[in-house]
């Protein structure tokens, strides 16, 4: 049986090994796109849904700022 020291119990060695494996990857755009292949296929629809929801939220907030004339964007009646 392996002797588990305090560092091993905390999982430091495993996290450090994982960080060492991830550090040299994904430096260029093509390498990042290749890393996308490691994403499980069942997570891709979830990513698309989240991306559409975030895009819709930004569109909605931007449209509200541009179209709504009753919204106060600056202070009024300031006493200087």
PETAWO-V471461 format. One record per residue. N is the residue number from 1. OMEGA is omega in whole degrees, -180 to 180 (none if undefined). D_LAST is the distance of its C-alpha to the last C-alpha in Angstrom with 1 decimal. Layout:
n->[N/N]
omega->[OMEGA/OMEGA]
d_last->[D_LAST/D_LAST]
This chain:
n->[1/2/3/4/5/6/7/8/9/10/11/12/13/14/15/16/17/18/19/20/21/22/23/24/25/26/27/28/29/30/31/32/33/34/35/36/37/38/39/40/41/42/43/44/45/46/47/48/49/50/51/52/53/54/55/56/57/58/59/60/61/62/63/64/65/66/67/68/69/70/71/72/73/74/75/76/77/78/79/80]
omega->[-177/177/-180/176/-178/-179/-179/179/180/179/-177/-177/-180/179/179/178/178/179/178/179/-177/-174/-176/-176/171/176/-179/-179/-179/177/177/178/176/178/178/179/180/178/179/-175/-179/178/-178/176/177/178/179/180/180/179/178/180/179/177/179/179/178/177/-178/179/179/179/179/180/-176/-170/-173/-178/-179/-179/179/178/179/176/177/178/176/176/-176/none]
d_last->[75.9/72.9/71.4/67.8/65.7/62.3/60.7/62.8/61.9/58.2/59.0/57.6/60.5/60.3/56.5/57.1/59.9/57.9/55.0/57.6/59.0/55.6/54.2/56.3/55.9/53.5/52.4/52.7/52.0/55.7/56.2/53.3/54.9/58.2/56.6/55.6/59.3/59.3/57.0/59.2/59.8/58.8/55.2/54.7/54.2/51.7/49.8/49.9/48.6/45.7/44.8/44.9/42.8/40.1/40.2/39.9/36.9/35.1/36.2/35.0/31.5/31.1/32.4/30.1/27.0/28.5/30.1/27.9/25.6/24.3/22.9/19.2/18.7/15.0/12.1/11.5/9.4/6.2/3.8/0.0]
